[in-house]
Amino acid sequence: CLKLYLSLAVASPAAPEAPHISSVDYSQGVLFVRWTYGELFIDLSHSRMLHWQVVAVGKKGAEKSYSVDVTRNAMRASLPLPPGDIYNLTVTACTERSRNTSVPNIIKLGQT
């Protein structure tokens, strides 16, 4: 029983670190998001990281969700979002077996 426990512990990789949203800008109906992950100059080319998922969920009226998947080496994304709503914005680090999501950012987009 102990032998089985040890082999499972070694075989299961740790969850990825949660990304940190570093900047958000909104211009002409598009939200531009940048984030950091781990060390300042981390090389993800040999990582188990598959991709990032950026999600913005609107709060007004019927809940609307907007998302985009981004390749692992890019730590920026753009999402077309309609103005006049409050969005819960997150970035998720995704591997084959697990994921970890950033602290949510609340973004209020005024009417243009």
BAFI-3210 file (N, C-alpha, C; in Angstrom, 3 decimals, decimal comma, padded with zeros to 6 digits):
// residues 112
n [1|2|3|4|5|6|7|8|9|10|11|12|13|14|15|16|17|18|19|20|21|22|23|24|25|26|27|28|29|30|31|32|33|34|35|36|37|38|39|40|41|42|43|44|45|46|47|48|49|50|51|52|53|54|55|56|57|58|59|60|61|62|63|64|65|66|67|68|69|70|71|72|73|74|75|76|77|78|79|80|81|82|83|84|85|86|87|88|89|90|91|92|93|94|95|96|97|98|99|100|101|102|103|104|105|106|107|108|109|110|111|112]
n.u [000,828|001,928|003,907|002,391|001,195|003,446|004,279|002,130|002,269|004,650|004,083|002,035|001,866|002,517|000,080|-000,156|001,376|-000,484|-001,340|-000,634|-002,487|-001,249|-001,624|-004,324|-006,141|-008,480|-009,771|-011,507|-013,552|-012,171|-010,612|-007,466|-005,175|-002,545|-000,287|001,680|003,861|005,205|008,745|010,429|011,684|010,809|011,125|008,947|009,050|009,804|008,013|005,232|003,033|000,206|-001,575|-003,017|-006,007|-008,161|-010,749|-013,688|-016,425|-019,559|-021,575|-024,022|-027,537|-028,415|-026,012|-023,057|-020,419|-017,081|-014,326|-010,897|-008,400|-004,904|-001,618|001,087|003,491|002,823|001,937|-000,212|-003,324|-006,225|-009,574|-012,656|-015,049|-018,293|-019,114|-020,259|-020,707|-019,903|-017,154|-015,908|-012,722|-010,415|-007,354|-006,230|-003,888|-003,168|-002,586|-002,092|-003,295|-004,154|-005,168|-004,829|-006,086|-005,956|-006,215|-009,385|-010,078|-011,954|-013,522|-014,738|-016,452|-017,190|-019,757|-019,079]
n.v [-001,194|001,270|001,527|001,884|004,372|006,084|005,920|007,095|009,699|010,647|010,503|012,343|015,555|018,832|021,432|024,147|027,354|030,222|032,759|036,347|039,166|041,910|044,274|046,168|047,430|049,417|050,043|051,374|049,377|047,053|044,954|044,917|042,742|041,961|039,707|038,241|035,497|033,484|033,617|036,624|036,495|033,994|030,934|029,289|027,349|024,665|023,765|022,141|023,539|024,185|026,132|029,436|030,709|033,305|034,955|036,878|037,816|039,187|041,251|042,602|042,307|039,429|036,959|037,181|035,601|035,948|034,667|033,721|031,615|031,362|030,945|029,278|030,776|033,405|036,172|037,863|039,215|039,976|040,991|041,409|043,454|044,525|047,880|049,447|047,660|045,633|043,655|040,478|039,561|037,047|035,127|032,000|029,451|026,640|023,175|019,759|018,234|019,881|023,123|026,632|029,579|033,137|035,793|037,257|040,150|043,069|044,839|047,833|048,949|051,821|053,550|054,380]
n.w [000,000|000,765|-001,189|-003,535|-002,939|-002,927|-005,619|-006,914|-005,897|-006,999|-009,720|-010,228|-011,406|-010,045|-009,629|-011,962|-011,396|-010,313|-012,629|-012,761|-013,296|-014,943|-016,417|-017,799|-020,472|-022,250|-025,376|-028,088|-028,050|-027,474|-025,139|-023,743|-022,346|-020,127|-018,512|-015,843|-015,025|-012,675|-012,474|-013,577|-016,161|-017,335|-019,118|-021,067|-022,980|-022,631|-020,851|-019,108|-019,567|-021,478|-022,575|-022,170|-020,710|-021,131|-019,555|-019,518|-017,702|-017,935|-015,772|-015,753|-016,406|-018,350|-017,744|-019,514|-021,177|-022,248|-023,952|-024,622|-025,937|-025,503|-026,801|-025,075|-024,897|-025,219|-023,281|-023,270|-024,379|-026,393|-026,168|-027,666|-026,255|-025,315|-024,337|-021,216|-019,129|-016,243|-015,720|-014,710|-014,705|-015,538|-015,728|-016,733|-016,136|-017,996|-017,970|-019,126|-017,127|-015,044|-013,737|-012,957|-011,654|-011,960|-009,493|-009,470|-011,462|-011,312|-013,777|-014,956|-017,678|-019,259|-021,155|-024,556]
ca.u [000,000|002,819|004,572|001,422|001,058|004,638|004,314|001,128|002,754|005,683|003,529|001,102|002,568|001,892|-000,732|000,631|001,269|-001,515|-000,815|-001,003|-002,835|-000,380|-002,169|-005,581|-006,433|-009,676|-009,773|-012,327|-014,307|-011,306|-009,893|-006,113|-004,778|-001,203|-000,103|002,995|003,800|006,447|009,919|010,286|012,088|010,611|011,057|007,905|009,141|009,928|007,074|004,023|001,962|-000,340|-002,093|-003,686|-007,391|-008,575|-012,214|-014,367|-017,843|-020,352|-022,426|-025,338|-028,516|-028,064|-024,562|-022,409|-019,020|-016,209|-013,051|-009,937|-007,255|-003,665|-000,497|001,808|004,579|002,262|001,318|-001,088|-004,486|-007,227|-010,944|-013,675|-016,095|-019,179|-019,032|-021,447|-020,904|-018,840|-016,664|-015,014|-011,672|-009,437|-006,444|-005,988|-002,786|-003,716|-001,732|-002,925|-004,006|-004,643|-005,241|-004,827|-006,647|-005,534|-007,185|-010,263|-010,048|-013,253|-013,286|-015,959|-016,301|-018,224|-020,257|-018,200]
ca.v [000,000|002,420|001,606|002,474|005,782|006,807|006,023|008,091|011,026|011,047|010,589|013,456|016,840|019,909|022,383|025,306|028,565|031,145|033,973|037,628|040,179|043,055|045,504|046,079|048,665|049,278|051,042|051,100|048,144|045,888|044,910|044,383|042,196|041,382|039,054|037,668|034,130|033,038|034,483|037,705|036,060|032,551|030,321|028,261|026,483|023,270|023,610|021,347|024,499|024,068|027,413|030,328|031,021|034,603|034,956|038,058|037,509|040,382|041,162|043,220|041,541|038,017|036,807|036,882|035,239|036,103|034,031|033,480|030,783|031,985|030,013|029,363|031,754|034,759|036,537|038,997|038,848|041,019|040,483|042,407|043,492|045,677|048,793|049,610|046,530|045,343|042,321|039,737|039,150|036,104|034,418|030,661|028,658|025,308|022,061|018,609|017,645|020,813|024,545|027,532|030,844|034,367|036,501|037,998|041,622|043,637|045,891|048,546|049,588|052,827|053,760|055,250]
ca.w [000,000|000,808|-002,482|-004,450|-002,575|-003,379|-007,080|-007,298|-005,531|-007,944|-011,064|-010,423|-011,382|-009,272|-010,399|-012,374|-010,582|-010,796|-013,260|-012,147|-014,306|-014,691|-016,991|-018,540|-021,190|-023,088|-026,431|-029,270|-027,903|-027,273|-023,873|-023,876|-021,050|-019,999|-017,218|-015,551|-014,523|-012,058|-012,577|-014,555|-017,497|-017,371|-020,445|-021,016|-024,156|-022,217|-019,748|-019,355|-019,832|-022,823|-023,044|-021,214|-021,041|-020,602|-019,503|-018,980|-017,500|-017,678|-014,578|-015,940|-017,175|-018,502|-017,644|-020,788|-020,985|-023,407|-023,632|-025,694|-025,585|-025,955|-026,744|-023,802|-024,879|-025,226|-022,003|-023,556|-025,186|-026,613|-026,196|-027,989|-025,231|-025,410|-023,196|-020,389|-018,232|-015,283|-016,049|-013,841|-015,622|-014,999|-016,627|-016,203|-016,666|-018,249|-018,370|-019,501|-015,992|-014,032|-014,093|-011,817|-012,125|-011,293|-008,670|-010,391|-011,550|-011,676|-014,757|-015,329|-018,975|-019,483|-022,525|-025,359]
c.u [000,870|003,509|003,650|001,264|002,239|004,669|003,269|001,604|003,803|005,091|002,632|001,834|001,800|001,070|000,146|000,420|000,180|-000,863|-001,292|-001,275|-002,056|-000,883|-003,418|-005,822|-007,630|-009,693|-010,598|-013,000|-013,483|-010,570|-008,545|-005,622|-003,347|-001,097|001,329|002,784|005,161|007,552|009,720|010,604|011,982|010,491|010,062|008,005|009,266|008,992|005,934|002,827|001,499|-000,791|-002,640|-005,128|-007,753|-010,097|-012,703|-015,858|-018,563|-021,306|-023,842|-026,257|-028,180|-026,545|-023,986|-020,935|-018,271|-014,872|-012,187|-008,835|-006,015|-002,537|000,353|002,901|004,091|001,631|000,548|-002,210|-005,356|-008,581|-011,883|-014,802|-016,983|-019,052|-020,317|-021,722|-019,725|-018,445|-015,771|-013,980|-010,694|-008,556|-006,135|-004,813|-003,281|-002,622|-002,657|-003,816|-004,584|-004,640|-005,219|-005,178|-006,157|-006,602|-008,064|-010,032|-011,428|-012,987|-014,625|-015,695|-017,468|-018,665|-019,307|-019,003]
c.v [001,254|002,622|002,258|003,962|006,590|006,944|007,021|009,500|011,525|011,292|011,802|014,794|017,871|020,807|023,551|026,473|029,455|032,359|035,216|038,638|041,438|044,352|045,204|047,437|048,406|050,407|050,546|049,725|046,889|046,023|044,229|043,991|041,658|040,757|038,555|036,278|033,762|034,076|035,517|037,249|034,540|032,073|029,168|027,263|025,006|022,940|022,669|022,250|024,346|025,408|028,217|030,483|032,323|034,654|036,255|037,721|038,791|040,178|041,693|042,333|040,064|037,896|036,383|036,639|035,366|035,472|033,884|032,591|031,377|030,961|030,278|030,422|033,194|035,035|037,833|038,514|040,067|040,348|041,606|042,329|044,709|046,565|048,781|048,449|046,446|043,891|041,772|039,111|038,206|035,569|033,080|030,014|027,224|024,320|020,916|018,153|018,641|022,242|025,363|028,924|032,011|034,871|037,301|039,513|042,082|044,860|046,522|049,288|050,543|052,864|054,682|056,181]
c.w [000,000|-000,528|-003,517|-004,186|-003,089|-004,889|-007,571|-006,997|-006,516|-009,322|-011,267|-010,312|-010,557|-010,196|-010,821|-011,416|-011,159|-011,457|-012,509|-013,253|-013,978|-015,312|-017,807|-019,181|-022,097|-024,100|-027,610|-029,224|-027,691|-025,942|-024,108|-022,486|-021,150|-018,617|-017,086|-014,976|-013,955|-012,129|-013,684|-015,971|-017,623|-018,820|-020,369|-022,158|-023,803|-021,058|-020,129|-019,644|-021,280|-023,371|-021,864|-021,660|-020,339|-020,686|-018,877|-018,903|-017,119|-016,526|-014,789|-016,781|-017,196|-018,533|-019,001|-020,534|-022,308|-023,050|-024,872|-025,142|-026,237|-025,831|-025,513|-023,763|-024,890|-023,868|-022,181|-024,461|-025,393|-026,765|-026,615|-026,960|-025,433|-024,163|-022,380|-019,455|-017,254|-015,519|-014,946|-014,778|-014,927|-016,119|-015,959|-016,920|-016,803|-018,654|-018,768|-018,356|-015,001|-014,563|-012,824|-012,327|-011,288|-010,337|-009,632|-010,318|-011,984|-012,568|-015,111|-016,635|-019,202|-020,923|-023,271|-026,205]
res [c|l|k|l|y|l|s|l|a|v|a|s|p|a|a|p|e|a|p|h|i|s|s|v|d|y|s|q|g|v|l|f|v|r|w|t|y|g|e|l|f|i|d|l|s|h|s|r|m|l|h|w|q|v|v|a|v|g|k|k|g|a|e|k|s|y|s|v|d|v|t|r|n|a|m|r|a|s|l|p|l|p|p|g|d|i|y|n|l|t|v|t|a|c|t|e|r|s|r|n|t|s|v|p|n|i|i|k|l|g|q|t]
***
